[in-house]
Amino acid sequence: MTARIYQIQKNALQSGKALTHKWVLEYAPTEAKKADPLTGWAGSGDTKQQLKLSFSSQDAAVAYAEREKIAYTVIATPPKTLKIQAYADNFR
């Protein structure tokens, strides 16, 4: 059972930066989802997929994973790039 530790990214439709400072520990799926024959909904017997733990820092998430002996992978946050553009550039 492995886990991913990553920082929440800002949604493309989101203008503010709320909750982007939080770090999340999320378990990797251990079995594939399959369709239920009666309803057609996708599901699996792996209940760890439903668990998401949030932390205030990367160090806190790593410390939790090490304390609970969970194998983890830290996914680095990509650098933020701003496209500086003037309003007048829309009409060139």
Secondary structure, DSSP 4 states (H G I P E B T S, - for coil): -EEEEEEPPPPTT--S-TTTT-EEEEEPPSS--EE-TTT--EE-S-GGGG-EEEESSHHHHHHHHHHTT-EEEEPPPPPP------GGGGG-
